[in-house]
Amino acid sequence: MTKRRAAILGTTGMIGQRFAHMLDDHPYFEVVAYCASDRSQGKKISEVWKLPDAELSDDLEGRAIQQTVAEDLSREGVELVFSGLPSDVAKDIEDECAELGMAVFSNASSHRTDPDTPILIPEINHDHLEAVDIQRKRRRKGGYIITNANCSVTGLALGLKPLVDAFGIEDFHVATYQALSGAGYPGVPAVDILGNILPHISKEEEKMKSEGRKILGRFEHGQFVDSSVSILASCTRVNVRDGHLEAVFARMPDMPDNERIASTLGEFKSRPQELSLPSAPVEPIIVTAAPNRPQPLVDSLAGSPERARGMAITVGRIRTTEDSLRLFLLVHNTIRGGAGGSVLNAELAHREGIL
């Protein structure tokens, strides 16, 4: 099979490097351009690599970084772009790439509120791909943008989806304990976080609500219709390298018992598993009965096969009463909640004939 030509934007950042690692020797896509800012132009990827848990292949370490110029990518025959750019610079360059006919799979928040841009989590709202048709009609050469969700929302929405569908639970509260890598590199200054917890992350709580409702909602008659689910969040930054832990609380009359909640979550599968997408975990939600799990150090890289490591969320400490539910869930923020989410989105688009 001829692989589709791809580019990575923001290669020197945490998400960009996750993209580079996950797309190395990918069965569908071949990265032909690794892009970053002017100051990194000409450097080898090995010179800027920051991921201690991801080994560089011989091929990848010698690749050179080039400037981020949409016209150059178009001339090189790039068909799809994976954007790990910071949100404050992503909007314009992503629009330029889409206007030149490329499919853009973005980790940035710049376009998540656009009325025709899906925030895609393939296990939840694969039907939202229909919005791409509207984008194609308004862009000169038929390109489009698909975003993944905020890193915390990704894990939360994936955990909520089976419960909302099976039991109609609609009132959720969540407290997050978010890893340092979620702040990018070099992240939070050590003097602020060592021996400390930061009880505010800018705009995070608002994103939990707005993005969660869009993802769990519908796309019909050419527009997104938000879910009626209520999400009330409190977000903190903690001294953990990778993995966002979330404490979820829900209320409703006649709450199902622990066993029904656990089985509903553990048995959940969707379109990526049906299609056996390369980065799709066989079990998207792994339920543990251990009383002290999930833990970031132990569970953040959950998921199989090997290409799907870090793509499953882990749920544990499920506790119910007659009218309440409490549980913990863990998501790897730079894999499932970051680059891996966009890679899975591109795999779905490829298999569904959207590219």
Residue pairs with C-beta under 8 A, 6 or more apart in sequence:
1 27
1 28
3 26
3 27
3 28
3 29
3 30
4 28
4 29
4 30
4 79
4 80
4 350
4 355
5 29
5 30
5 32
5 76
5 77
5 78
5 79
5 80
6 23
6 29
6 30
6 31
6 32
6 33
6 78
6 79
6 80
6 81
6 82
6 346
7 31
7 32
7 33
7 34
7 35
7 73
7 76
7 78
7 80
7 81
7 82
8 16
8 19
8 20
8 23
8 31
8 33
8 34
8 35
8 81
8 82
8 84
9 16
9 35
9 36
9 68
9 81
9 82
9 83
9 84
9 85
9 90
9 93
9 94
10 16
10 35
10 36
10 83
10 84
10 85
10 86
11 17
11 19
11 20
11 34
11 35
11 36
11 40
11 45
11 48
11 65
11 84
12 36
12 37
12 40
12 48
12 65
13 36
13 84
13 85
13 86
13 184
13 185
14 50
14 51
14 84
14 181
14 184
14 185
14 334
14 338
15 84
15 107
15 334
15 338
15 339
16 36
16 84
16 85
16 339
17 48
17 49
17 50
17 51
17 54
17 84
18 51
18 54
18 84
18 334
18 335
18 338
18 339
18 340
19 82
19 84
19 339
19 342
19 343
20 31
20 34
20 45
20 60
21 51
21 54
21 60
22 279
22 307
22 335
22 339
22 340
22 343
23 29
23 31
23 82
23 343
24 31
24 57
24 59
24 60
25 57
25 59
26 278
26 343
27 278
28 278
28 346
28 347
28 350
29 80
29 346
29 350
32 76
32 77
32 78
33 66
33 72
33 73
33 76
33 78
34 45
34 63
34 64
34 65
34 66
35 65
35 66
35 67
35 68
35 69
35 73
36 48
36 65
36 66
36 67
36 68
37 67
37 68
38 67
40 48
40 65
41 65
41 66
41 67
42 64
42 65
43 64
43 65
44 61
44 62
44 63
44 64
44 65
45 56
45 60
45 61
45 62
45 63
45 64
45 65
46 56
46 61
46 62
48 65
49 56
49 61
50 185
53 242
53 301
66 72
68 85
68 93
70 93
70 96
70 97
70 99
70 100
70 102
71 100
73 81
73 97
73 100
73 102
74 97
74 100
74 101
74 102
78 102
79 102
79 103
79 355
80 102
80 103
80 104
80 105
80 346
80 355
81 94
81 97
81 102
81 103
81 104
81 105
82 105
82 339
82 342
82 343
82 346
83 90
83 93
83 94
83 104
83 105
83 106
83 107
83 108
83 342
84 107
84 108
84 338
84 339
85 93
85 94
85 106
85 107
85 108
86 108
86 184
87 108
87 109
87 110
90 106
90 108
90 110
90 111
91 108
91 110
91 111
94 104
94 106
94 108
94 110
94 111
94 145
95 145
97 104
97 143
98 104
98 135
98 139
98 143
98 144
98 145
99 139
99 140
99 141
99 143
100 140
100 141
100 143
101 139
101 140
101 141
101 142
101 143
102 143
103 143
103 144
103 146
103 346
103 349
103 354
103 355
104 143
104 144
104 145
104 146
105 146
105 147
105 148
105 342
105 343
105 345
105 346
105 349
106 145
106 146
106 147
106 148
106 342
107 147
107 148
107 338
107 339
107 341
107 342
108 147
109 147
109 150
109 207
111 117
111 145
111 147
112 119
112 147
112 149
112 150
112 211
112 214
113 210
114 145
115 223
115 224
116 131
116 134
116 135
116 138
117 131
117 135
117 145
117 146
117 147
118 125
118 128
118 129
118 131
118 132
118 146
118 147
118 219
118 224
119 125
119 128
119 147
119 148
119 149
119 211
119 214
119 215
120 126
120 128
120 129
120 146
120 147
120 148
120 149
120 341
120 345
120 348
121 148
121 149
121 154
121 157
121 158
121 215
121 341
122 270
122 271
122 272
122 277
122 280
122 344
122 345
122 348
123 158
123 161
123 268
123 269
123 270
123 271
123 272
123 273
123 284
124 157
124 158
124 161
124 215
124 216
124 270
125 215
125 216
125 217
125 219
126 270
126 271
126 272
126 348
126 352
127 219
128 219
128 224
129 146
129 348
129 349
129 352
129 354
130 219
131 219
131 224
132 144
132 146
132 349
132 354
134 222
135 143
135 144
135 145
136 142
136 143
136 144
146 342
146 345
146 346
146 349
147 342
148 154
148 337
148 338
148 341
148 342
148 345
149 157
149 211
149 215
149 337
149 341
150 204
150 207
150 208
150 211
150 337
151 178
151 182
151 244
151 331
151 333
151 334
151 337
151 338
152 176
152 178
152 182
152 204
152 207
152 208
152 233
152 235
152 244
152 246
152 331
152 333
152 337
153 207
153 208
153 211
153 212
153 215
154 331
154 336
154 337
154 341
155 244
155 246
155 313
155 329
155 330
155 331
155 336
155 337
156 172
156 174
156 208
156 212
156 231
156 246
156 248
156 329
156 331
157 211
157 212
157 215
157 216
158 284
158 285
158 313
158 331
159 246
159 248
159 265
159 285
159 313
159 315
159 327
159 329
160 169
160 172
160 212
160 216
160 229
160 248
161 216
161 268
162 264
162 265
162 268
162 285
163 169
163 250
163 261
163 264
163 265
163 325
164 170
164 216
164 227
164 229
166 264
167 252
167 255
167 256
167 264
168 252
169 250
169 252
169 255
169 325
170 228
170 229
170 230
170 252
171 229
171 230
171 250
171 251
171 252
172 229
172 230
172 231
172 232
172 248
172 249
172 250
173 231
173 232
173 233
173 248
173 249
173 250
174 208
174 231
174 232
174 233
174 234
174 246
174 247
174 248
174 249
175 233
175 234
175 235
175 236
175 246
175 247
176 204
176 208
176 233
176 234
176 235
176 236
176 244
176 245
176 246
176 247
177 197
177 236
177 238
177 240
177 244
177 245
177 246
177 247
178 201
178 204
178 235
178 236
178 237
178 238
178 244
178 333
179 238
179 240
179 241
179 242
179 243
179 244
179 296
179 333
180 187
180 188
180 193
180 237
180 238
180 239
180 240
180 241
181 187
181 241
181 242
181 333
181 334
182 201
182 237
182 244
182 333
182 334
182 337
183 237
188 198
188 237
192 198
193 237
193 238
193 239
194 239
195 239
196 239
197 236
197 237
197 238
197 239
198 236
198 237
198 238
199 234
199 236
200 235
200 236
201 235
201 236
201 237
204 233
204 235
205 233
205 234
205 235
208 231
208 233
208 235
209 231
209 232
209 233
212 227
212 229
212 231
213 226
213 227
213 228
213 229
213 231
214 224
214 226
214 227
215 227
216 227
216 229
217 224
217 225
217 226
217 227
218 224
218 225
218 227
219 225
238 245
240 296
241 296
242 296
242 300
242 332
242 333
242 334
243 296
243 297
243 299
243 300
243 330
243 331
243 332
243 333
244 330
244 331
244 333
244 337
245 294
245 295
245 296
245 328
245 329
245 330
246 328
246 329
246 330
246 331
247 326
247 327
247 328
248 325
248 326
248 327
248 328
248 329
249 324
249 325
249 326
250 324
250 325
251 323
251 324
251 325
252 323
253 322
253 323
254 322
254 323
255 320
255 321
255 322
255 323
255 324
255 325
256 264
256 320
257 320
258 318
258 319
258 320
261 318
261 320
261 325
261 327
262 287
262 289
262 315
262 318
265 285
265 287
265 315
266 283
266 285
266 286
266 287
268 284
268 285
269 283
269 284
270 284
271 348
272 280
272 284
272 344
272 347
272 348
273 280
273 281
273 282
273 284
275 348
275 351
277 344
277 347
277 348
277 351
278 307
278 308
278 347
279 307
279 308
279 311
279 340
279 343
279 344
279 347
280 308
280 311
280 344
280 347
281 302
281 303
281 304
281 308
281 311
281 312
282 303
282 304
282 305
282 308
283 303
283 304
283 312
284 311
284 312
284 313
285 312
285 313
285 314
285 315
286 299
286 302
286 303
286 312
286 313
286 314
286 315
287 314
287 315
287 316
287 318
288 294
288 299
288 314
288 315
288 316
289 316
290 316
291 317
293 299
293 314
293 316
293 317
294 302
294 314
294 315
294 316
294 328
294 329
294 330
295 330
296 330
299 314
299 330
300 310
300 330
300 332
301 309
301 310
301 332
301 335
302 309
302 310
302 312
302 313
302 314
302 330
302 332
303 309
303 310
303 311
303 312
303 336
304 312
309 335
310 332
310 335
310 336
310 340
311 332
311 335
311 336
311 340
311 344
312 336
313 329
313 330
313 331
313 336
314 329
314 330
315 327
315 328
315 329
315 330
316 327
316 328
316 329
317 326
317 327
317 328
318 325
318 326
318 327
319 325
319 326
319 327
320 326
331 337
332 340
346 355
348 354
349 355
